[in-house]
Amino acid sequence: MRTKVLERFPAGAPRGSWPAEEYAARCRAEGEPATVVMDLRSDAFLVVVDTAQEEAA
């Protein structure tokens, strides 16, 4: 599976703040099938899309 990173967010956001999830929700509202994943190596949340779905559309 190929993915494209749309945005990165540090994992140290204040408690109760979910900037990666909020950004992904805005992307989904605009029709972009974005999801949030955790990159353990960089300690960051990534908002990604599956490029295979993007190419099929």
Phi and psi in radians as a Rosetta constraint file:
Dihedral C 1 N 2 CA 2 C 2 CIRCULARHARMONIC -1.810 0.35
Dihedral N 2 CA 2 C 2 N 3 CIRCULARHARMONIC 2.414 0.35
Dihedral C 2 N 3 CA 3 C 3 CIRCULARHARMONIC -2.260 0.35
Dihedral N 3 CA 3 C 3 N 4 CIRCULARHARMONIC 2.709 0.35
Dihedral C 3 N 4 CA 4 C 4 CIRCULARHARMONIC -2.096 0.35
Dihedral N 4 CA 4 C 4 N 5 CIRCULARHARMONIC 2.266 0.35
Dihedral C 4 N 5 CA 5 C 5 CIRCULARHARMONIC -1.469 0.35
Dihedral N 5 CA 5 C 5 N 6 CIRCULARHARMONIC 2.135 0.35
Dihedral C 5 N 6 CA 6 C 6 CIRCULARHARMONIC -1.539 0.35
Dihedral N 6 CA 6 C 6 N 7 CIRCULARHARMONIC -0.653 0.35
Dihedral C 6 N 7 CA 7 C 7 CIRCULARHARMONIC -2.803 0.35
Dihedral N 7 CA 7 C 7 N 8 CIRCULARHARMONIC 2.655 0.35
Dihedral C 7 N 8 CA 8 C 8 CIRCULARHARMONIC -2.073 0.35
Dihedral N 8 CA 8 C 8 N 9 CIRCULARHARMONIC 2.491 0.35
Dihedral C 8 N 9 CA 9 C 9 CIRCULARHARMONIC -2.349 0.35
Dihedral N 9 CA 9 C 9 N 10 CIRCULARHARMONIC 2.298 0.35
Dihedral C 9 N 10 CA 10 C 10 CIRCULARHARMONIC -1.088 0.35
Dihedral N 10 CA 10 C 10 N 11 CIRCULARHARMONIC 2.560 0.35
Dihedral C 10 N 11 CA 11 C 11 CIRCULARHARMONIC -1.282 0.35
Dihedral N 11 CA 11 C 11 N 12 CIRCULARHARMONIC -0.216 0.35
Dihedral C 11 N 12 CA 12 C 12 CIRCULARHARMONIC -1.542 0.35
Dihedral N 12 CA 12 C 12 N 13 CIRCULARHARMONIC 0.599 0.35
Dihedral C 12 N 13 CA 13 C 13 CIRCULARHARMONIC -1.156 0.35
Dihedral N 13 CA 13 C 13 N 14 CIRCULARHARMONIC 2.662 0.35
Dihedral C 13 N 14 CA 14 C 14 CIRCULARHARMONIC -1.021 0.35
Dihedral N 14 CA 14 C 14 N 15 CIRCULARHARMONIC 2.629 0.35
Dihedral C 14 N 15 CA 15 C 15 CIRCULARHARMONIC -0.974 0.35
Dihedral N 15 CA 15 C 15 N 16 CIRCULARHARMONIC 2.329 0.35
Dihedral C 15 N 16 CA 16 C 16 CIRCULARHARMONIC 1.512 0.35
Dihedral N 16 CA 16 C 16 N 17 CIRCULARHARMONIC -0.043 0.35
Dihedral C 16 N 17 CA 17 C 17 CIRCULARHARMONIC -1.832 0.35
Dihedral N 17 CA 17 C 17 N 18 CIRCULARHARMONIC 2.272 0.35
Dihedral C 17 N 18 CA 18 C 18 CIRCULARHARMONIC -2.242 0.35
Dihedral N 18 CA 18 C 18 N 19 CIRCULARHARMONIC 1.154 0.35
Dihedral C 18 N 19 CA 19 C 19 CIRCULARHARMONIC -1.073 0.35
Dihedral N 19 CA 19 C 19 N 20 CIRCULARHARMONIC -0.623 0.35
Dihedral C 19 N 20 CA 20 C 20 CIRCULARHARMONIC -1.168 0.35
Dihedral N 20 CA 20 C 20 N 21 CIRCULARHARMONIC -0.770 0.35
Dihedral C 20 N 21 CA 21 C 21 CIRCULARHARMONIC -1.133 0.35
Dihedral N 21 CA 21 C 21 N 22 CIRCULARHARMONIC -0.669 0.35
Dihedral C 21 N 22 CA 22 C 22 CIRCULARHARMONIC -1.164 0.35
Dihedral N 22 CA 22 C 22 N 23 CIRCULARHARMONIC -0.724 0.35
Dihedral C 22 N 23 CA 23 C 23 CIRCULARHARMONIC -1.128 0.35
Dihedral N 23 CA 23 C 23 N 24 CIRCULARHARMONIC -0.769 0.35
Dihedral C 23 N 24 CA 24 C 24 CIRCULARHARMONIC -1.081 0.35
Dihedral N 24 CA 24 C 24 N 25 CIRCULARHARMONIC -0.678 0.35
Dihedral C 24 N 25 CA 25 C 25 CIRCULARHARMONIC -1.109 0.35
Dihedral N 25 CA 25 C 25 N 26 CIRCULARHARMONIC -0.712 0.35
Dihedral C 25 N 26 CA 26 C 26 CIRCULARHARMONIC -1.115 0.35
Dihedral N 26 CA 26 C 26 N 27 CIRCULARHARMONIC -0.697 0.35
Dihedral C 26 N 27 CA 27 C 27 CIRCULARHARMONIC -1.101 0.35
Dihedral N 27 CA 27 C 27 N 28 CIRCULARHARMONIC -0.767 0.35
Dihedral C 27 N 28 CA 28 C 28 CIRCULARHARMONIC -1.123 0.35
Dihedral N 28 CA 28 C 28 N 29 CIRCULARHARMONIC -0.617 0.35
Dihedral C 28 N 29 CA 29 C 29 CIRCULARHARMONIC -1.134 0.35
Dihedral N 29 CA 29 C 29 N 30 CIRCULARHARMONIC -0.465 0.35
Dihedral C 29 N 30 CA 30 C 30 CIRCULARHARMONIC -1.597 0.35
Dihedral N 30 CA 30 C 30 N 31 CIRCULARHARMONIC 0.103 0.35
Dihedral C 30 N 31 CA 31 C 31 CIRCULARHARMONIC 1.648 0.35
Dihedral N 31 CA 31 C 31 N 32 CIRCULARHARMONIC 0.067 0.35
Dihedral C 31 N 32 CA 32 C 32 CIRCULARHARMONIC -1.605 0.35
Dihedral N 32 CA 32 C 32 N 33 CIRCULARHARMONIC 2.114 0.35
Dihedral C 32 N 33 CA 33 C 33 CIRCULARHARMONIC -1.346 0.35
Dihedral N 33 CA 33 C 33 N 34 CIRCULARHARMONIC 1.167 0.35
Dihedral C 33 N 34 CA 34 C 34 CIRCULARHARMONIC -1.460 0.35
Dihedral N 34 CA 34 C 34 N 35 CIRCULARHARMONIC 2.525 0.35
Dihedral C 34 N 35 CA 35 C 35 CIRCULARHARMONIC -2.314 0.35
Dihedral N 35 CA 35 C 35 N 36 CIRCULARHARMONIC 2.847 0.35
Dihedral C 35 N 36 CA 36 C 36 CIRCULARHARMONIC -1.923 0.35
Dihedral N 36 CA 36 C 36 N 37 CIRCULARHARMONIC 2.317 0.35
Dihedral C 36 N 37 CA 37 C 37 CIRCULARHARMONIC -2.261 0.35
Dihedral N 37 CA 37 C 37 N 38 CIRCULARHARMONIC 2.767 0.35
Dihedral C 37 N 38 CA 38 C 38 CIRCULARHARMONIC -1.775 0.35
Dihedral N 38 CA 38 C 38 N 39 CIRCULARHARMONIC 2.238 0.35
Dihedral C 38 N 39 CA 39 C 39 CIRCULARHARMONIC -1.738 0.35
Dihedral N 39 CA 39 C 39 N 40 CIRCULARHARMONIC 1.795 0.35
Dihedral C 39 N 40 CA 40 C 40 CIRCULARHARMONIC -1.164 0.35
Dihedral N 40 CA 40 C 40 N 41 CIRCULARHARMONIC -0.600 0.35
Dihedral C 40 N 41 CA 41 C 41 CIRCULARHARMONIC -1.093 0.35
Dihedral N 41 CA 41 C 41 N 42 CIRCULARHARMONIC -0.714 0.35
Dihedral C 41 N 42 CA 42 C 42 CIRCULARHARMONIC -1.738 0.35
Dihedral N 42 CA 42 C 42 N 43 CIRCULARHARMONIC -0.007 0.35
Dihedral C 42 N 43 CA 43 C 43 CIRCULARHARMONIC 0.912 0.35
Dihedral N 43 CA 43 C 43 N 44 CIRCULARHARMONIC 0.926 0.35
Dihedral C 43 N 44 CA 44 C 44 CIRCULARHARMONIC -2.474 0.35
Dihedral N 44 CA 44 C 44 N 45 CIRCULARHARMONIC 2.687 0.35
Dihedral C 44 N 45 CA 45 C 45 CIRCULARHARMONIC -1.635 0.35
Dihedral N 45 CA 45 C 45 N 46 CIRCULARHARMONIC 2.348 0.35
Dihedral C 45 N 46 CA 46 C 46 CIRCULARHARMONIC -1.983 0.35
Dihedral N 46 CA 46 C 46 N 47 CIRCULARHARMONIC 2.379 0.35
Dihedral C 46 N 47 CA 47 C 47 CIRCULARHARMONIC -1.712 0.35
Dihedral N 47 CA 47 C 47 N 48 CIRCULARHARMONIC 2.066 0.35
Dihedral C 47 N 48 CA 48 C 48 CIRCULARHARMONIC -2.222 0.35
Dihedral N 48 CA 48 C 48 N 49 CIRCULARHARMONIC 2.793 0.35
Dihedral C 48 N 49 CA 49 C 49 CIRCULARHARMONIC -2.258 0.35
Dihedral N 49 CA 49 C 49 N 50 CIRCULARHARMONIC 2.590 0.35
Dihedral C 49 N 50 CA 50 C 50 CIRCULARHARMONIC -1.371 0.35
Dihedral N 50 CA 50 C 50 N 51 CIRCULARHARMONIC 2.039 0.35
Dihedral C 50 N 51 CA 51 C 51 CIRCULARHARMONIC -1.251 0.35
Dihedral N 51 CA 51 C 51 N 52 CIRCULARHARMONIC -0.404 0.35
Dihedral C 51 N 52 CA 52 C 52 CIRCULARHARMONIC -1.113 0.35
Dihedral N 52 CA 52 C 52 N 53 CIRCULARHARMONIC -0.708 0.35
Dihedral C 52 N 53 CA 53 C 53 CIRCULARHARMONIC -1.156 0.35
Dihedral N 53 CA 53 C 53 N 54 CIRCULARHARMONIC -0.686 0.35
Dihedral C 53 N 54 CA 54 C 54 CIRCULARHARMONIC -1.104 0.35
Dihedral N 54 CA 54 C 54 N 55 CIRCULARHARMONIC -0.717 0.35
Dihedral C 54 N 55 CA 55 C 55 CIRCULARHARMONIC -1.243 0.35
Dihedral N 55 CA 55 C 55 N 56 CIRCULARHARMONIC -0.552 0.35
Dihedral C 55 N 56 CA 56 C 56 CIRCULARHARMONIC -1.290 0.35
Dihedral N 56 CA 56 C 56 N 57 CIRCULARHARMONIC -0.421 0.35
